[in-house]
Amino acid sequence: MELLFPLLLVALLVPMFLGVRRQKREAEKVATMQEGLKVGDQVITTSGLYGTVVEADETTVDLEIAEEVVTTWLRQAIREVRIDDEADETTTGDTEADEAPGTATEESAEQTETRLTKD
């Protein structure tokens, strides 16, 4: 009974400690990405806006979101840098397994029937 309390503390603190470490690593990775932004990078903002970096300074980034439409964003608002899909296809090959999840593929009548009758 005397060991129950220390074991409970360890059982609760270890996962919490590991979670904090993981969060710190992710935050460092995002900060490194945001600091490394350069002109020409295609990015996605935290609000889901797609754009291309046309100018960057210490705290802000100018994104072209449409032809000749440029907006200014804080660097911290950039969620990720998009990777060019065409470059990925040429390096990985054009196989059915490499298709994006949203890509339409034909299915047989039997597959359609099975998909539609599933609960």
C-alpha positions in Angstrom: 0.0 0.0 0.0 2.9 2.3 0.7 4.2 1.9 -2.9 0.8 2.7 -4.5 1.0 6.5 -4.2 4.6 6.8 -5.7 3.6 4.4 -8.5 0.6 6.5 -9.3 2.7 9.6 -9.4 5.2 8.0 -11.8 2.4 6.6 -14.0 0.9 10.1 -14.3 4.1 12.2 -14.6 6.0 10.1 -17.1 3.4 10.5 -20.0 3.0 14.2 -19.1 6.8 14.7 -19.3 7.0 12.9 -22.7 4.1 14.9 -24.0 5.8 18.2 -23.1 9.0 17.0 -24.8 7.1 16.1 -28.0 5.3 19.5 -28.0 8.6 21.3 -27.7 10.1 19.4 -30.6 7.1 20.2 -32.8 7.3 23.9 -31.8 11.0 24.0 -32.7 10.3 22.4 -36.0 7.6 24.9 -36.9 9.7 27.8 -35.8 12.6 26.6 -38.0 10.3 26.2 -41.0 8.9 29.8 -40.4 12.4 31.3 -40.1 13.5 29.5 -43.3 10.8 30.9 -45.6 12.1 32.3 -48.8 10.7 34.0 -51.9 9.0 31.5 -54.1 7.9 29.1 -51.4 4.3 27.9 -51.7 2.7 28.0 -48.2 -0.5 27.4 -46.3 -1.5 29.8 -43.5 -3.1 28.8 -40.2 -6.4 29.9 -41.6 -6.1 27.7 -44.7 -5.1 30.3 -47.3 -2.8 29.1 -50.0 -0.2 31.5 -51.3 3.3 32.1 -52.7 5.9 34.1 -50.8 6.9 37.2 -52.8 8.7 39.1 -50.0 9.9 38.3 -46.5 11.4 40.3 -43.7 12.1 39.7 -40.0 8.4 39.5 -38.8 6.2 39.5 -41.8 5.7 37.7 -45.1 4.0 39.0 -48.2 1.9 36.3 -49.9 0.6 36.4 -53.4 -2.9 34.7 -53.1 -4.0 35.5 -56.7 -2.5 37.1 -59.7 -1.3 40.5 -58.6 -3.1 40.2 -55.2 -0.5 40.4 -52.4 -1.3 40.3 -48.7 0.9 40.7 -45.6 1.0 38.0 -42.9 3.0 37.5 -39.7 5.5 34.7 -40.1 3.8 32.8 -37.2 0.7 32.6 -39.4 2.4 30.2 -41.8 1.4 26.6 -41.0 3.4 24.7 -43.6 5.4 25.0 -46.8 3.7 23.1 -49.7 5.8 20.6 -51.6 5.3 20.8 -55.4 3.2 17.8 -56.4 4.8 17.5 -59.9 8.2 17.1 -58.4 7.0 14.3 -56.2 5.5 12.4 -59.1 8.7 12.5 -61.1 10.8 11.3 -58.2 8.5 8.6 -56.8 7.1 7.3 -60.1 3.6 7.1 -61.5 2.1 4.1 -59.7 -1.4 3.6 -58.4 -0.1 3.3 -54.8 1.3 6.8 -55.1 -2.0 8.5 -56.0 -3.3 11.1 -53.7 -6.4 10.2 -51.7 -8.6 12.7 -53.5 -7.7 11.3 -57.0 -10.6 9.7 -58.8 -10.2 6.2 -59.9 -12.6 4.0 -61.8 -14.2 1.1 -60.0 -16.1 -1.9 -61.3 -19.9 -2.2 -61.0 -19.4 -4.9 -58.3 -17.1 -2.6 -56.2 -19.7 0.2 -56.5 -22.5 -2.1 -55.4 -20.4 -3.3 -52.4 -19.5 0.3 -51.5 -23.1 1.5 -51.7 -24.6 -1.4 -49.7 -22.1 -1.1 -46.8 -23.7 0.1 -43.6 
